[in-house]
Amino acid sequence: MTVIHQIDSISITILMDNSTDFLLTNSSHAIRQQLIKDEKFVLPPPVAEHGFSALIQISEFDQSSSENNSNKKFLFDTGVSENGVLHNADVFGINIDKIDGIILSHGHFDHFAGLFNIIKRISSSSFSSKLSNTNYVNIFAHPDAFLRRWEVMPDGKRAKCPILDELRIQESGAQIHKATGITILPSKESPLLLITGEIPRETSFEKGYPFQYVEKEDDGNNEKNLVPDPTVKDDQSIVASIRNKGLVILTGCGHAGIINTINYAKRITGVDKVYAVIGGFHLPADGGIYEAAIEPTLYQLQKADPKYVVPCHCTGLKATNKIIEAMPEKFIQSAVGTTFQF
């Protein structure tokens, strides 16, 4: 069991997701961006893309003095385009350079494509240079995030995936921290946030990503040797423990399976109560394994009984509607620019 401190609050601002909605209103746990200022619309508007990025801010208070003694910010994933996350951060007035590190959920390009321009901005910022003598950016990732991957469809069509280039990341001003297991942030002395690392695959209905293959060394005939790699071992999530409330679990795509992820988070923290689950559940209605997983996932999600459920990114419209039908009092809609506060 890995002990992490109970924190007083976590805020998760969605900087990139599959949809925007200017008409959503505030609720007790969702603060929506206001797009009217000084009697004018905020233009250009934010953009939505098939990708994901969230800014996480965690706060822990000194119970003896009632003062905030820890306020850390981490960026979780960087979207699918080079500048989408930066554009939205600028629209919302968020200083993306004032963060303590970047966490990558896994090595698929809809979660890392904006990384290099974000690193460039952080590295060149006056804030970063004043922070320390070394102004590198800390990147936290699983080693498999850097694999050379392909997608091979059942009809035989295949495509080479964009690569998370380790050398380029280092040359752009970043320090990479690789781990297959649990990572504690900001430090072991101040354990406020947990990166799960590899998540055990235990359910029968959560089957990873069967279209994924990994490129190995060629066989001497200049032919690519592609090996099936459906598990997406690098898929990892973020876990925080909210004082007297339970766990907040944040996923990227959830290739490990949202139920596997919840069960593992509970096991490694020793906390059985789940307060909120937010992120991608990877349950698109494809007529195949993902659609077949919707009903058993929903059944187990109801058994886990989180207080709030916020499906994002690749969850899929059908699965999201099923969640709304089965758990209407727990569902909160995501949209680019929303800050979820727990």
C-alpha positions in Angstrom: 0.0 0.0 0.0 1.3 3.5 -0.9 0.3 6.2 1.6 -0.5 9.6 0.1 -1.6 12.6 2.2 -5.2 13.6 2.3 -5.4 17.0 0.6 -8.0 19.6 1.1 -8.8 20.3 -2.6 -8.0 19.5 -6.2 -9.0 21.5 -9.2 -8.9 20.0 -12.7 -9.2 22.5 -15.6 -10.0 20.9 -19.0 -7.6 22.6 -21.5 -8.5 20.2 -24.3 -11.3 17.8 -24.8 -13.6 16.6 -27.7 -16.2 19.3 -27.2 -16.9 22.9 -26.1 -20.2 24.2 -24.9 -20.7 28.0 -24.3 -24.1 27.5 -22.8 -23.2 25.4 -19.8 -23.8 27.0 -16.4 -21.8 26.8 -13.1 -22.6 24.1 -10.5 -21.2 23.3 -7.1 -18.3 21.4 -8.6 -18.0 22.7 -12.2 -16.9 26.3 -12.9 -17.5 27.2 -16.5 -15.4 29.8 -18.4 -17.2 33.0 -19.0 -16.9 34.1 -22.6 -18.2 37.6 -22.2 -16.0 40.3 -20.7 -16.5 44.1 -20.7 -19.7 43.6 -22.8 -17.8 41.7 -25.5 -17.4 38.1 -26.4 -14.0 36.7 -25.8 -12.5 36.1 -29.2 -11.0 34.0 -30.7 -13.0 31.3 -28.9 -11.4 28.1 -27.3 -11.1 25.1 -29.6 -12.0 21.5 -29.1 -10.2 18.6 -30.7 -10.0 14.8 -30.4 -7.4 14.9 -27.6 -7.1 15.6 -23.9 -5.2 17.9 -21.6 -6.0 18.9 -18.0 -4.3 21.3 -15.6 -4.3 20.0 -12.0 -3.9 22.1 -9.0 -3.7 20.6 -5.5 -3.9 22.3 -2.2 -3.1 21.1 1.3 -3.6 23.2 4.4 -1.7 23.3 7.6 -4.3 22.2 10.1 -2.6 23.9 13.0 -2.3 27.3 11.3 -5.1 27.2 8.8 -2.7 28.3 6.1 -2.2 26.9 2.7 1.3 25.2 2.8 1.2 23.5 -0.6 -0.1 24.6 -3.9 1.2 22.5 -6.8 0.3 22.5 -10.4 0.8 19.7 -13.0 -0.2 19.4 -16.6 -1.8 16.1 -17.5 -1.3 15.4 -21.3 -0.9 18.0 -24.0 -3.6 17.5 -26.6 -3.6 16.4 -30.3 -2.3 19.5 -32.1 0.8 21.5 -31.7 -0.9 24.7 -30.3 -4.4 23.8 -29.3 -3.7 23.6 -25.5 -1.6 26.8 -25.6 -4.4 28.6 -27.5 -7.0 27.6 -25.0 -4.7 28.5 -22.0 -4.2 31.9 -23.5 -8.0 32.4 -24.1 -8.6 31.5 -20.5 -5.8 33.6 -19.1 -3.9 30.6 -17.7 -0.2 30.9 -17.3 0.9 27.5 -18.6 4.5 28.2 -17.7 3.8 28.2 -14.0 3.6 24.4 -13.5 5.6 21.9 -11.6 5.7 19.2 -14.3 4.0 17.5 -17.1 2.5 14.0 -16.7 1.8 11.9 -19.8 -1.0 9.4 -19.5 0.4 7.3 -22.4 2.2 7.5 -25.7 -0.6 8.1 -28.2 -0.3 11.3 -30.2 -3.8 12.7 -29.2 -2.2 13.1 -25.7 1.3 14.4 -26.5 1.3 16.3 -29.7 1.3 19.7 -28.0 4.2 18.8 -25.8 7.1 20.5 -27.6 5.6 23.9 -28.0 4.5 23.8 -24.3 8.0 22.9 -23.3 9.3 25.7 -25.4 7.1 28.3 -23.8 7.9 27.1 -20.3 11.7 27.0 -21.0 11.7 30.5 -22.4 9.5 32.1 -19.6 10.9 34.6 -17.2 9.0 32.7 -14.4 10.9 29.5 -15.2 14.3 31.1 -15.2 13.7 32.8 -11.9 12.4 29.6 -10.3 15.9 27.9 -10.3 19.3 28.0 -11.9 18.1 25.1 -14.1 15.0 25.9 -16.1 14.3 22.4 -17.5 10.8 21.0 -17.6 10.0 17.8 -15.7 8.2 15.1 -17.8 6.8 12.0 -16.1 6.1 9.1 -18.4 6.1 5.3 -18.7 9.0 3.9 -20.7 6.6 2.4 -23.3 5.3 5.8 -24.1 8.3 6.1 -26.5 7.7 2.9 -28.5 7.4 3.1 -32.3 3.7 2.1 -32.8 1.4 1.3 -35.6 -2.3 0.9 -35.9 -3.5 -2.1 -37.9 -7.2 -2.3 -38.6 -9.2 -5.5 -39.1 -9.5 -4.7 -42.9 -5.7 -4.6 -43.2 -5.3 -0.9 -43.4 -2.4 0.3 -41.3 -0.8 3.6 -40.3 2.4 4.5 -38.5 1.7 6.5 -35.4 3.5 9.8 -34.6 6.4 9.0 -32.2 7.1 10.6 -28.8 10.7 11.5 -29.6 12.8 11.2 -26.5 15.9 12.9 -27.8 13.9 15.8 -29.1 12.2 16.3 -25.8 15.6 16.4 -24.0 17.0 18.8 -26.6 14.0 21.1 -26.2 14.7 21.6 -22.5 13.1 18.9 -20.5 14.1 16.2 -18.1 12.3 12.8 -18.5 11.4 10.7 -15.5 10.5 7.2 -16.5 8.8 4.7 -14.3 6.8 1.6 -14.7 5.5 1.7 -11.2 4.0 4.2 -8.8 5.4 7.8 -8.8 4.7 10.1 -5.9 4.5 13.9 -6.5 5.7 16.4 -5.7 8.1 14.2 -3.6 8.1 11.2 -1.2 8.4 13.7 1.7 5.3 15.4 0.5 3.1 12.7 -1.1 0.1 14.6 -2.4 -0.5 13.1 -5.8 0.0 9.6 -7.2 0.8 8.4 -10.7 -0.3 4.8 -10.9 2.2 3.5 -13.4 1.2 0.2 -15.0 -2.3 -0.9 -14.1 -3.0 -4.7 -13.7 -5.6 -6.0 -16.2 -8.0 -8.1 -14.2 -11.5 -7.7 -15.6 -12.6 -9.9 -18.5 -14.3 -7.2 -20.5 -11.6 -4.5 -20.6 -9.4 -5.6 -23.5 -7.0 -2.7 -24.1 -6.4 -1.6 -27.7 -6.2 -4.6 -30.0 -5.4 -2.5 -33.1 -2.0 -1.5 -31.6 1.2 -3.0 -32.9 4.8 -2.2 -32.0 7.6 -1.8 -34.6 10.6 -4.0 -33.9 13.9 -4.1 -35.7 13.5 -5.0 -39.4 14.2 -8.6 -40.4 17.1 -7.7 -42.8 14.8 -7.4 -45.8 13.7 -3.8 -45.1 10.4 -5.1 -43.9 8.8 -3.7 -40.8 8.3 -6.4 -38.1 5.1 -5.4 -36.4 4.3 -7.2 -33.1 0.8 -7.1 -31.6 0.8 -5.0 -28.4 -2.8 -4.6 -27.3 -2.3 -3.9 -23.6 -1.0 -0.3 -23.8 1.1 -1.0 -20.7 2.0 2.7 -20.5 -1.6 3.8 -19.8 -1.5 5.4 -16.3 -3.8 7.6 -14.3 -3.5 10.1 -11.5 -5.0 9.6 -8.0 -5.5 12.1 -5.2 -7.1 11.5 -1.8 -9.5 14.3 -0.6 -9.8 14.8 3.1 -12.9 13.0 4.5 -14.2 12.5 0.9 -12.3 9.7 -0.9 -10.3 9.3 -4.1 -10.3 11.5 -7.1 -9.1 9.5 -10.1 -8.1 11.1 -13.4 -7.6 9.1 -16.6 -6.3 10.0 -20.1 -7.9 7.4 -22.4 -8.4 4.6 -19.8 -7.0 1.9 -22.1 -6.3 -0.1 -18.9 -10.1 -0.1 -18.3 -11.8 2.4 -16.0 -12.8 -0.5 -13.6 -9.3 -1.9 -13.5 -8.1 1.7 -12.8 -10.5 2.3 -10.0 -9.8 -1.1 -8.4 -6.0 -0.5 -8.6 -6.3 3.0 -7.2 -8.2 1.7 -4.2 -5.8 -1.2 -3.6 -2.6 0.9 -3.7 -3.9 3.7 -1.6 -5.9 1.6 0.9 -8.8 4.0 0.4 -12.1 2.3 -0.5 -14.3 5.3 -1.1 -14.2 6.9 -4.6 -15.2 10.6 -4.6 -14.9 11.4 -8.4 -13.8 9.7 -11.6 -12.9 12.0 -14.5 -11.4 11.4 -17.9 -11.6 9.1 -20.9 -13.2 5.7 -20.4 -12.5 4.5 -23.9 -15.9 3.0 -24.7 -16.7 4.1 -28.2 -19.8 2.4 -29.8 -17.9 0.6 -32.4 -20.1 -2.5 -32.7 -17.2 -4.6 -31.2 -15.3 -5.1 -28.0 -15.7 -1.5 -26.7 -19.5 -1.4 -27.2 -19.7 -4.9 -25.6 -17.9 -3.5 -22.6 -20.3 -0.6 -21.9 -22.9 -2.6 -19.9 -20.4 -4.5 -17.6 -18.4 -1.3 -17.1 -21.6 0.6 -16.1 -22.5 -2.2 -13.7 -19.1 -2.2 -12.0 -19.0 1.6 -12.0 -22.3 1.7 -10.1 -20.9 -0.8 -7.6 -17.9 1.4 -7.1 -20.4 4.2 -6.3 -18.3 7.3 -6.9 -20.0 10.5 -5.8 -19.3 12.1 -9.2 -18.6 10.8 -12.7 -17.2 13.0 -15.4 -16.7 11.2 -18.7 -14.4 13.0 -21.2 -12.5 12.6 -24.5 -12.9 9.0 -25.8 -15.7 7.7 -23.6 -18.1 7.8 -26.5 -21.6 9.2 -26.8 -23.5 6.0 -26.2 -21.5 5.1 -23.0 -21.9 8.7 -21.8 -25.7 8.5 -22.3 -25.8 5.2 -20.5 -24.0 6.8 -17.5 -26.5 9.7 -17.6 -29.4 7.3 -17.6 -28.1 5.1 -14.8 -26.4 7.7 -12.6 -28.0 11.1 -13.3 -27.2 12.6 -9.9 -23.5 11.7 -10.3 -22.9 12.8 -13.8 -21.2 16.1 -14.6 -20.7 17.2 -18.2 -17.2 18.0 -19.4 -16.3 20.8 -21.8 -13.2 22.7 -22.7 -12.5 25.4 -20.2 -14.4 23.8 -17.3 -12.7 23.7 -13.9 -13.8 20.8 -11.7 -13.3 21.5 -8.1 -13.4 18.7 -5.5 
